[in-house]
Amino acid sequence: MSASGLNGNTLDGLGQPGPINPAFVANPGGIPSRSRDFDQLQPKVSLSWRPNDTTNIYASYGVGFRSGGFNSLGSEALLNFWFNALGTGNPGDFVDAGLIIKDEYDKEVTDSFEIGGKFILMDNRLRINAAVFRNEIEDNQFFEFFTGPFGLLRVVTTIEDVEINGFELDFNAVLSDNFSVFGGIGFLDSEIKQNLNRPLSVGNDAPQAPDETYNLGAQLSIPFSAGLEFGARLDWQYVGEMWFHTMQGEETPTIWNALFQTSGFNQNFSKARRDAYDTIDLRLTLSGEHWDVAVWGRNIGDEEYLEEIIPAIEFGGSFIHQAAGDSYGAEFTYRF
């Protein structure tokens, strides 16, 4: 059904009323039922070598699988009409974003390679785990949000080829009968190798993959008379900067180009990046034979950071989810 023509947002390039919902033009018979099976062979191979009782060297290879699925019926037709040049005078002729989004998206397959070691040192007082790994992801599923006169549409797109290389190490050191420290580091080097839906993103970081993470903590326990024990644990965590979108500063067309019939309203996703942040958690416990009383604080430094960023370029900004600030609580546990 065509629009009335009273809303300029629904007019095509010739000034004629376009369809109220372009999806129904592509599906005049209504909403069909859809089904599809997805399957994948998932082999896993591990090799382990123990030269002595305190060392274990291993290597592994495995395949991970995430089922494909369906976007809302008509997503492809709707986004084609508003964002892609079809040569029919539709608004997308002025936007020409070159999106490739289907009503059905493919399965995601990951080939994972890992080499690592587990080590026990200092008479079992120090444990160290370390590993290097590589993930090759085919058709990485990624949520995108599009906005315009049609409202807000969320779809699943696929990134054809993503590579993630990393290193991680963690340790636990018992310095005395009552005191231990622990921590870890992690580094990621990710890259989008192929993305037909967003070709300009090739070479960018994989979304939602922080470049570095660190954590460090300490735990103290002090026994008292009458079977009481005091415990304290302090945890510090650092998360490096991270992108929430495949586009990371490249200029992209917006739907405003169509509404004003000019290319002067391009924008970029440079604000879809979260800066690095760090948090501190603290827990104090007093324990008896059958009970525990604990007080705790999370993010006690009240670090402000964003939990999630959802770019909505056509609205001129992003939907953001602020992370929780500092929080405190108390717990009582009784063991029967």
N, C-alpha and C positions, 0 to 999 in steps of 0.2 A: 504494500500500500504506500502510495506517495504521500509526502507531507502536504500541508495546506499551502505552503509558500509564504506564510506570514512570518516564519522564523528563518532569518537569513542564514543561520548555521546549516540548514538542510538544503540550501540551493547548490546546484552543481555549477561547473565552470561556465555553463551557458545561461545561468540565471534561472533555470527551471527547477521546480521542486524535486528533490531526490527522495528516495525511500525513507520511511520513518526508521525502519530497521533493515539495513542491507542484507542481514543474515537471511531473512525470509525470502528475499529475491532469489538467493541461491538454493533455497529449500522451500519451493512453493507448496509442496505437499505436506508441510508441517515438520515437526521434529521427529526424525526417524530413530529407531532403536539402534544402538551401536554396541558391538562387542568385538573383542579381539584377544587372542591368546599370545602371550610373550613367554619365550623359554630361552634358556641359556645354559650351556655346559659350564660347570664351575669347578674345574680341577684345582687341587691344592697339593703342593709338594713341599716337604720340609726336610732338611738335612741338619744333623746335630753332631758335634764332636766335643767330647769331654776329655781333654788331655790329663786332667787331674780332678780331684774332688771339689776344687774351688773355681773351676773355669768351665764355661759352656759357650762354645762358638756355634752359631747357627746361620742358616740361609733358608729362605722360603720364597715360594712363588705361588700366587693364587689369583683367581678371577672372581670379582664381585659383580653383582647384578642388581639393577633396580628396574622394576617393570615400567614399560611405557604406559600411556594412558590417553585421556581425552581432555581437550579444552572445551569450554562451553561451545555448543554447536553454533556456527556462524561467526566465530571469532576471526577466521581467515577472511571471510567476505567483508566483515565490518572494518578490519584493519586495512585491507586492500582499498576499500572505498575512501577511507580518510587519510591514509598515509602513503599509498603506492600509486605510481603513475600508470594508469590503465589506458590512457588516450581516449577517454570517453567524456572528458569534461568534469570528472568527479573531483572533489577537493584534493585527493591524493596526487593529482597531476601537478599541483603547485608545491606539495610537500616533497614528493619523490624520495621517500626515506629508504626504499629498497628493502623493506622488511620481508622475511620469509618465515611466516608463522602459519602453522596448519592447525586444523581442528583435532588432529591426532598427533601425538609426539612419540618418538622412538624410545626404546629401552636404553638404559645407560649401562655400559660395561666398563669395568676397571681392571686392568692388569697391574698387579702389585708385586714388587720385588723388594726384598729386605735382607740385609746382612747385619748381624749384630753379635753381641756377646754379653754374658752375665758373669760377674766376677765377685768373689768373696775374699776379702783381705783382712789383715790385722786380727787374726783369731776370731773371725766371724763378726767383728765389730764394724766393718765397712762393707757395704754392698753397692756395686756399681752396675748399671745396665746402660748399654749404648747401642745405637743402631743407625744405619743409613738406609734410606728407602727411596723408591721411585714408583710413582703411580702414573699410569698412562690411561686416560679416561676418554672413552669414545661416547659422543652424544651426551655430554654432561648436562643434566636437566637444571634449568635456571628459571626462576620466577621473574617475570617482568610485568610492570604496571603501565597501562596506557590511559591517558585522560583526554577528554575532548567534549564536544557537544553531546556525545552519546553517554557521558558519565565516566565511570571508572571501570576498567576492564583488566582483570588479572589473567595472565596466560602463562603456560609453561613453554619455554623455548629450549632449544638444545644447542650446545656449543660442540661442534663436531670433534675437536681434538684439543685436549688440555693435558699438560705435563706438570707434575708436581714432584720435585726432588727435595729431600729433607734429611735432617740429622737431629737426633734427640738423645739426651743423656739424663739419667737421674741417679741420685745416690741417697743412701741412708747411713749415717755414721753414729754409732753409739759411743759417746765420749766417756760416759761413766754409767754406773748402774741406775742413775736417776736423770740423766740428761742426754738427749740425742738431737742431732740436726739433720735436716733432709732438704733436698732441692732438686732442681732440674733446669735444663735449657732445651730449647727447640728452635730450629731454623728451617724456613721454607723458601724455596726458590720455585715459584710457579710461573707458568707462561701459557697463554692462549695461542695455540698453534694454527687453528683454523676455526673460523666462525662465519658461516655464510650469511647468517642473519645480521651480523654486525661486523662487516669486513674490516672496518677501521680499528677494531679491538685486537686484531692479531698482534702479538708481542706484549700485550698488557698482562698484568697479574691476574690470576684466577680470582673471582670474587669470593669474599668471605674466607680468605686464607691469610691470616696475619703473618708478616714476614719473620717475626721472632717472638718468642715467649720465654719468660723466666719465672721460676718460683723458688722461694727459700723459706724455711721454717725451722722452728725449734720446739721441743717438747720437754717439759720438766715434771717430774713426779717426786714428792717428798712424803715419806710415810711418817705418821705420828703415832702416839700411844693410843690405846683403846681401839686399835684396828682402823684408824682413820688415815686417809691419804689425800694430799692436796696435789692437783694436777693443773698445769698451764700449757697452752699451746698457742703459738703465734705463727701466722701464715702470711707471707707477702707474695703477691703475684703481679707480674708485668706482662702486658699484651701490647705488641707492636702495632703500628698503623695497618689499616686494612681497608680495602675497597669493597663496596657493596654492589658494584655493577661492573659489567664487562667494559663499558665505555668509561674512560678515565681522563677526560679533558679534551677529547676530540670534538670538534664542532659537528652538531647534528641538526637536521631540520626539525621544525616543530609544526604543529597544526595551525599556529598563528600565521604561518606563511600562506596557508590556503585561505584563511578568513580575510586577510588583508591583501592577498594576491601579490606578495613580494617575498623575497628571500632574506629580508632583513631581520628576521626573528629567530635566527639560529641560536641555539644554546648548547652548553656542554654539561657533562656530569662531574665536573671537578669537585663539587660539594658532596659527592657520594663516597667520600673517604672519611674514615674515623681516625683521629689522631691516637697515638699511643697513650695508654693510661696504666696506672698501677693501683692496687687495693691492698688493704691490710685487714685481716680477720684475727680475732682474739677469743679464746675460750678458757674459762677458769672453772675447775671442778673440785668439789669436796665429796669424797666417797667413804661410805661405811661398808659393812659386810653385805648388807642387802639393799643399799640405797645410794643414789647419786644426786647431788644438787649442783647445777651448773648455771653460770651466767655467760652470755656470749655477745659479741658485737661483730657485725659484718660491715666491711668498708668503713672502719672507724675513723678514717681520715676524711670521710665524706667527699671522696673523689667524684667529680661530675664527668660523665661520659655517656655516649649514645649506645644503647643496646642494639638498635636497628635503624637503618636509613633506607627508605623506599623512594627512589627518585620519581618525581612527577613533573617532568620538564615542561609539559604543556601548561601546567599551573604555575610555572615560574619558580618552583622550589622542590621540596621533598617532604614526605611524611616521615616524621622522626619519632622514635620511641626512646624516651629518656630512661637510662638505667636507674635502678633504685639507689638512693643515697644511703647514708649510714642507718643501721637498724640494730636494735638491741633486744635481748630477750632472756628469759630464765626458764629452766627445766627442772623437773623433779621426776626421778625414776625409782621405783621400788621393785625389787626382784623377790618373788615368792619362792 
